[in-house]
Amino acid sequence: MKAKKEVKVGIVVTVALALFIYGFNFLKGTDLLSSDRTYYAVYDNISGLVQANPVNMKGFKVGIVKNIEVLPDTSGSIVVTFTVTEENVSVPKNSIARIGSSGFLGTMEIQLLKGNSTVMAEDGDTLRSDVAEDLKSVVDKQIAPLKKKAEALLSSLDSVMVVIQAIFNEDAREDLSNSFESIKNAIATFEKTSLRLDTLVASEKTKLSIIFTKVQMITTTIADNNAKLSNAMNNISNITDSIAKSNLMSTINNTNKTLASVSSVMEKINTGQGSIGLLVNDKRLYSQLDSSSASLNALMVDMKKYPGRYFSIFGKKDKPKKRRSP
């Protein structure tokens, strides 16, 4: 009877101890009766990951973070222990356990990126690790270029404001007003000119039409006689080639030398050098020559009238006849 009582006490103590151990592990998040698989991942930085954070695969919760501890070596790496509670989820050996943010509020989680290996990871294996960029880093990367552009824009605005302040002082406003007035006058003048041009075109429309008609006729004639014009141009080209091949330049040079010599002779004559120069420039000699010419002319007339005075026939000369008295 006493033995049965001790057996009962032993059974009760064993059951109580088992319940205690199971309850203690259950409170820690470990279910001793489940088929959970435990994996490990080593990180240099866990970015705020804590125990009991979820383990998700494609946004679906498949497990939970069980433990986080620092490796006892001097590397400072952190080992994260997590479990996969879903029996239907297979974890290939080359899967990646990435720490990332689960939402806008920045709750951290392990995102299980399923690999393509046909070999499955076993319970207790260490998976490859990775840390995704947090929201702050992503925003900073997006904001940094905008920040630089904003700073450049503010600098440009400062320069524009300085220029505007310089422009809109009293003297600049007056100059600007004068410029606008000049532009206004120029536009008015241009309008008047265009109006006059329109009037001129309207009044001379008939003449312009005749001119355009004649121009068209000329172009048509040129087009019709294109072959003749080409022949004429070829003939001119042949003539110019012939002239170029001839000794025309030599002839021109000789002519220039001759003209230079004639010019020198004429200059000497004009200055009274030489016999011809003296003859041309001596007026007294010209008068004597003129007088001699007149005397010679009178002698020739007298010889024709009275040849016997100058030429004898049979040794006799004609005596001059006496004039009859009136």
C-alpha positions in Angstrom: 0.0 0.0 0.0 2.9 2.2 0.9 4.6 1.4 -2.4 1.6 2.4 -4.4 1.5 5.7 -2.7 5.2 6.4 -3.5 4.6 5.4 -7.1 1.8 7.9 -7.3 3.9 10.6 -5.7 6.7 9.8 -8.2 4.3 10.0 -11.1 2.9 13.3 -9.9 6.4 14.8 -9.4 7.5 13.6 -12.8 4.4 15.1 -14.5 4.8 18.3 -12.5 8.4 18.6 -13.5 7.6 17.9 -17.1 4.8 20.5 -17.1 7.2 22.9 -15.4 9.9 22.4 -18.0 7.3 22.6 -20.9 5.7 25.7 -19.4 9.0 27.4 -18.8 10.1 26.7 -22.4 6.7 27.7 -23.7 7.0 31.0 -21.9 10.4 31.5 -23.5 8.8 30.8 -26.9 10.0 27.3 -27.3 7.4 24.6 -27.9 9.0 21.3 -27.1 6.2 19.3 -28.8 6.4 21.2 -32.1 8.4 20.4 -35.2 10.0 23.8 -35.3 13.4 24.1 -37.2 16.1 26.3 -35.7 18.6 28.2 -37.9 21.4 30.6 -37.2 22.7 33.7 -39.0 25.8 35.9 -38.2 25.6 39.7 -38.6 28.0 42.6 -38.1 25.0 44.9 -37.4 21.4 43.8 -36.5 19.9 47.3 -37.1 17.7 47.2 -34.0 16.5 43.6 -34.3 15.2 42.1 -31.0 13.9 38.8 -29.7 10.4 37.9 -30.7 10.6 39.9 -33.9 8.9 37.9 -36.8 10.6 35.9 -39.5 8.7 36.5 -42.8 8.9 34.9 -46.2 7.3 37.0 -49.0 5.4 39.0 -46.3 4.0 35.8 -44.6 5.1 35.1 -41.0 6.8 31.7 -40.9 8.8 32.0 -37.7 10.2 34.1 -34.8 13.5 35.3 -33.5 14.5 33.2 -30.5 17.8 34.5 -29.3 20.4 37.2 -30.0 23.9 37.0 -28.6 27.5 38.2 -29.3 30.1 35.7 -30.4 32.7 35.0 -27.7 35.6 35.8 -30.1 37.0 39.2 -30.7 35.2 39.8 -34.1 32.2 41.4 -32.4 29.8 39.6 -34.7 26.3 38.9 -33.5 24.6 35.5 -33.8 20.8 35.5 -34.3 18.9 32.3 -33.6 15.4 32.0 -35.2 13.0 29.3 -35.8 10.7 28.4 -38.7 7.4 27.1 -37.3 5.6 26.5 -40.5 5.9 22.8 -41.5 5.1 23.4 -45.2 7.9 26.0 -45.7 11.0 24.5 -47.1 14.3 26.3 -46.6 16.9 25.6 -49.3 20.5 25.6 -48.2 21.4 28.8 -50.1 18.6 30.9 -48.7 19.4 34.3 -47.2 18.3 35.6 -43.8 18.0 39.4 -44.4 17.3 41.9 -41.7 14.9 44.6 -42.9 12.1 46.9 -41.9 8.6 45.5 -41.9 6.8 48.8 -42.4 6.8 52.6 -42.3 7.2 52.6 -38.6 10.5 50.7 -38.9 9.7 47.5 -37.0 12.6 45.1 -37.8 12.2 41.5 -39.0 14.1 38.7 -40.6 13.1 38.4 -44.3 13.8 34.9 -45.4 14.8 34.9 -49.1 14.3 31.5 -50.4 17.2 30.1 -52.5 17.1 27.9 -55.6 19.2 25.0 -54.3 17.7 21.5 -54.3 19.5 20.7 -51.0 17.4 21.7 -48.0 18.9 23.3 -44.9 18.8 21.1 -41.9 17.8 22.0 -38.3 20.7 23.9 -36.7 22.3 25.1 -40.0 23.7 28.6 -40.4 22.2 30.5 -43.3 23.8 33.4 -45.2 23.0 36.8 -43.8 22.3 40.2 -45.2 21.1 43.6 -43.9 18.7 45.6 -46.0 18.8 49.4 -46.1 16.5 51.0 -43.6 14.0 53.5 -44.4 16.1 56.4 -43.2 19.0 55.4 -45.5 16.7 55.1 -48.4 15.2 58.4 -47.7 18.6 60.0 -47.2 19.7 58.7 -50.6 16.6 60.1 -52.2 16.8 63.4 -50.3 20.5 64.0 -50.8 20.2 65.0 -54.5 17.2 67.1 -53.8 19.1 68.8 -51.0 22.0 69.7 -53.3 19.5 71.0 -55.9 17.7 73.0 -53.3 21.0 74.5 -52.0 22.0 75.4 -55.6 18.5 76.9 -56.2 18.7 79.0 -53.0 22.2 80.2 -54.1 20.7 81.1 -57.5 17.8 82.9 -55.9 20.2 84.9 -53.8 22.1 86.0 -56.9 18.8 86.8 -58.6 17.7 88.9 -55.7 21.0 90.8 -55.7 20.5 91.5 -59.4 16.9 92.5 -58.9 17.9 94.9 -56.2 20.6 96.3 -58.4 18.1 96.7 -61.3 15.3 98.2 -59.4 17.1 101.2 -58.0 16.0 104.6 -59.1 18.5 105.1 -61.9 18.0 101.6 -63.2 14.2 102.0 -63.2 14.6 105.2 -65.1 16.9 103.6 -67.6 14.5 100.6 -67.9 11.6 103.0 -68.4 13.5 104.8 -71.2 14.4 101.4 -72.7 10.8 100.4 -72.8 9.8 103.7 -74.3 12.5 103.2 -77.0 11.2 99.8 -77.7 7.6 101.2 -77.9 8.7 103.8 -80.4 10.6 101.2 -82.4 7.6 99.0 -82.6 5.4 102.0 -83.7 8.0 102.9 -86.4 8.0 99.3 -87.5 4.2 99.2 -87.7 4.3 102.4 -89.8 7.0 101.0 -92.1 5.1 97.7 -92.5 1.9 99.7 -93.3 3.8 101.8 -95.9 5.3 98.6 -97.4 1.8 97.0 -97.6 0.5 100.1 -99.3 3.5 100.1 -101.7 3.0 96.5 -102.5 -0.7 97.0 -103.1 -0.2 100.0 -105.4 2.7 98.4 -107.3 1.0 95.0 -107.5 0.6 95.1 -111.3 4.2 96.2 -111.9 5.5 93.5 -109.5 3.4 91.0 -111.4 4.8 92.1 -114.7 8.4 92.0 -113.2 7.9 88.5 -111.9 6.4 87.4 -115.3 9.5 88.8 -117.1 11.8 87.2 -114.6 10.0 83.9 -115.2 10.3 84.4 -118.9 14.1 85.1 -118.6 14.6 82.0 -116.4 12.6 79.9 -118.9 14.7 81.3 -121.8 17.9 80.5 -119.9 16.6 77.0 -119.2 15.7 76.5 -122.9 19.1 77.7 -124.1 21.1 75.9 -121.5 22.9 73.9 -124.1 23.8 77.0 -126.2 25.0 78.8 -123.0 27.1 75.8 -122.1 28.7 75.8 -125.6 29.4 79.6 -125.3 31.0 79.1 -121.9 33.1 76.3 -123.3 34.2 78.5 -126.2 35.1 81.4 -123.8 37.1 78.9 -121.7 38.9 77.7 -124.8 39.7 81.3 -125.8 41.0 82.2 -122.4 43.1 79.0 -122.4 44.5 79.9 -125.8 45.3 83.4 -124.6 46.9 82.0 -121.5 49.1 79.7 -123.6 50.1 82.5 -126.1 52.9 85.0 -125.6 50.5 87.8 -124.8 52.3 88.6 -121.6 55.6 88.9 -123.4 54.0 91.2 -126.0 52.5 93.4 -123.3 55.9 93.7 -121.5 57.6 94.7 -124.8 54.8 97.2 -125.5 55.3 98.7 -122.0 59.0 99.0 -122.6 58.3 100.7 -126.0 55.9 103.1 -124.4 58.4 103.9 -121.7 61.0 104.7 -124.3 58.6 106.9 -126.3 57.6 108.7 -123.0 61.3 109.3 -122.3 61.9 110.8 -125.8 58.8 113.0 -125.6 60.0 114.2 -122.2 63.3 115.2 -123.7 61.6 116.9 -126.6 59.4 118.8 -124.3 62.4 119.9 -122.2 64.3 121.1 -125.3 66.9 118.4 -125.3 68.3 117.3 -128.7 67.7 118.7 -132.2 64.0 117.9 -132.3 63.6 119.5 -128.9 65.4 122.7 -130.0 63.3 122.7 -133.2 60.1 122.3 -131.3 60.7 124.6 -128.4 62.7 127.5 -130.3 60.1 130.0 -131.4 62.6 132.2 -133.2 63.8 129.2 -135.3 60.1 128.4 -136.0 59.6 132.0 -137.2 62.7 131.8 -139.5 61.6 128.5 -140.9 58.1 129.9 -141.5 59.6 133.0 -143.3 62.0 130.8 -145.3 59.0 128.6 -146.3 57.1 131.7 -147.4 60.1 133.0 -149.4 60.6 129.5 -151.0 56.9 129.4 -151.9 57.2 132.9 -153.6 60.3 131.7 -155.4 58.5 128.6 -156.7 55.6 130.7 -157.9 58.0 133.1 -159.7 59.9 130.2 -161.2 56.7 128.8 -162.6 55.7 132.2 -163.9 59.0 133.2 -165.3 61.1 130.2 -166.0 63.3 132.0 -168.4 64.8 134.0 -165.6 66.2 131.0 -164.0 66.7 128.5 -166.9 68.5 129.5 -170.2 67.8 128.0 -173.5 70.7 128.3 -175.9 72.6 130.4 -173.4 70.0 133.1 -173.3 67.8 134.2 -170.4 64.5 135.8 -170.7 64.6 139.4 -170.0 62.0 140.7 -167.8 59.3 142.4 -169.6 58.6 146.0 -169.1 55.4 146.9 -167.6 53.1 149.0 -169.7 52.1 152.2 -168.2 48.4 152.4 -167.6 
